Amino acid sequence: MAQSPHLLIDALRRDPRPTTFSLLCERIPATVREHGEEATTAELRRAISSTQDEAVRTWLLDASWLHRLAPLDPDEARQVAKGPALWRHLDALGEPVEADPRSPYEKLMLDLLHDDISLPVASPVTGPTIAQSMLIGGTARPGEGASGGLTVFLSSLADALVTRQDIGRVVTVVLAPEPTTVTVEQNSELDHWTVRVPVDSPVALAQPDMARHRAGITWWLRRLLARCGLSPDVVHVRYSDDGSLAVADAARLLGAKLVFTVTPDPHRHLAERYPEDTGDLTAMRFDLHRVRTADHLVERADQVITIGGRQDEVLTHFPRLTPAALVALEEGIAPAPPPTGRSLVRELFAPSALPRLNVSAEGLPVLLNVGRLHPMKQQPLLVRAWLEAGLHHSTALVIIGGSSTDRTPDEQKVLDEVLALAGSEPSARGRLAVLPAWSNHDVRLLQHELAAAAPSSGAPHVYACASAKEEFGIAVLEAMEAGLLAIGPLRGGLSCYVEHGHNGFLVDTSAARVLGEGLTQVVRLGAATAPIAVAGQKTVRERFHIDAVAEPFAALYRRLSG
């Protein structure tokens, strides 16, 4: 049974936090259905007019226009509110906005309201327009900050979709790197557009920050897509966070269908992180909020999909879902770029302030690890396992990832741990290379260069993914496509395509000891693993080419838009 308008709004007044506001937004539709629009609007009016808490007043105004409710007329709204929240409310009422900006973000918002921003207008298309969001790490180079394999996949998928006759265009939505610019641009000659949505923050948003900016993201996205002729037929979100809820709100206001990719996280993460006691209460509250967010997105989506067909665990965490309600799709990769003639392997030996290989590593099997520096990726655990297992005597380890400057706290923490481990074992000097993130283009070329020059032992070079889990593993697919031998975690989605001992290996990555044992067992097989690397390459090239992967996505989008 839906909460009464009074109880619903009173919950925000008693617990005035951004996540409570986000929860309020999700519960308003049910309250309106059960108690009526008039009663809900009246309670919003009473609460907005009586509260002394400016943040609560702002959230209630935003919750109102997000659900096309108008508790205050324009003059009343001007009496109790100011700034972006007031302007969003007035804009929803069709009222002009006149104000003086107090920040670059406010100036940008007023410029859009006054049509003082020059923006492109896309030409009409006959096929459906698909919007996909990438609000976490969307503007960074893959491997920097929060940007990873999903960034690579969405770019490749968009380009593959727009080359088809049955898809009109694709719009990728990311957050602008700074609150002073708004950019809408077409990517080269393809009908793939990127919309960079500004947020009122001097730094890139992390997931816990999204709820505070939910209404702003929705407002900008709805405004920009409509203004530029990019209104979507289908919107696809992939994160269980308030950013996805903001994009889902824009989809609803624009009349688009919603697709949500569901994963066992964050339910699995919550169960594992707090098995007995509460631990960090702040972290636990946010993890619980993400669980609710995932539940809301599942409920709101016109289609829920899973990655790689792993439905059992998803159904365990989402009991309202049924197998018939899910569609299983796979991710994939674009073909590797052509060689340039420049040796990227030599870059691993170039002098640097960070560890690099030296002549003692020449001819040894390389264990390559590529990805963002993050606790879930477990680069320090990989280094520890490599050292404690004594693998530094017979192999070289190369870690590529992280920002070169302005590192996030997670990046700096992981890097510090890796460097401390590197310095703890003098005999490993020259056998470990640590490099900041490379472009995906250069990573692919490096992988192919390594695969083409196997060690004298005949054993293939190895791609060592030490993550606690991988939902799918785009970087692993790319390494397998090049011909590297893939070793990855038992947990997660790699088992959808890695058959242990046939086309790769799955190992326990829960602790340094067991990871070291798993790596050692594979490395000791030597040249006997060469056919396994070849089988892995065959698997990826036959099954995960981006054009083949794009076909079921296109079919799903066509069905929903029809």
Salt bridges, closest charged atoms under 4 A:
ASP10 OD2 - ARG14 NE 3.03
ASP15 OD1 - ARG17 NE 2.84
ASP15 OD2 - ARG285 NH2 3.39
GLU26 OE2 - ARG214 NH2 2.48
GLU26 OE2 - ARG300 NH1 2.81
GLU43 OE2 - HIS6 ND1 3.32
GLU43 OE2 - ARG46 NH2 2.37
ASP62 OD2 - ARG88 NH2 2.88
ASP75 OD1 - ARG78 NH1 3.23
GLU76 OE2 - ARG45 NH2 2.68
ASP91 OD1 - ARG223 NH2 2.80
GLU95 OE1 - ARG78 NH2 3.91
GLU106 OE2 - ARG102 NH2 2.73
ASP111 OD2 - LYS107 NZ 2.89
ASP115 OD1 - ARG227 NH1 3.37
ASP159 OD1 - HIS192 ND1 3.13
ASP166 OD1 - ARG164 NE 3.00
ASP166 OD2 - ARG558 NH1 2.14
GLU185 OE2 - ARG196 NH1 2.63
ASP191 OD1 - ARG169 NE 3.06
ASP242 OD2 - HIS289 NE2 2.87
ASP249 OD2 - ARG214 NH2 2.96
ASP249 OD1 - ARG252 NH2 3.33
ASP249 OD1 - ARG300 NH2 2.86
ASP265 OD1 - ARG268 NE 3.31
ASP265 OD2 - LYS469 NZ 2.47
GLU272 OE2 - ARG491 NH2 2.88
ASP287 OD2 - HIS269 NE2 3.69
ASP287 OD2 - ARG273 NH1 3.10
ASP295 OD1 - HIS267 NE2 3.28
GLU313 OE1 - ARG268 NH1 3.16
GLU330 OE2 - ARG543 NH2 2.43
GLU347 OE2 - ARG342 NH1 3.83
GLU362 OE2 - ARG346 NH2 3.79
GLU388 OE2 - ARG384 NH1 3.63
ASP410 OD2 - HIS374 NE2 3.65
GLU417 OE2 - LYS413 NZ 2.71
ASP442 OD2 - ARG342 NH2 3.44
ASP442 OD1 - HIS441 ND1 3.20
GLU470 OE2 - LYS377 NZ 2.77
GLU471 OE2 - ARG268 NH2 3.16
GLU471 OE1 - ARG310 NH2 2.87
GLU471 OE2 - LYS469 NZ 2.82
GLU478 OE2 - ARG444 NH1 3.82
GLU481 OE1 - ARG444 NH2 3.32
GLU481 OE1 - HIS448 NE2 2.75
GLU481 OE2 - ARG541 NE 3.19
GLU517 OE2 - ARG513 NH1 2.95
GLU542 OE2 - LYS538 NZ 2.93
ASP547 OD2 - HIS545 ND1 3.82
GLU551 OE1 - ARG164 NH2 2.62
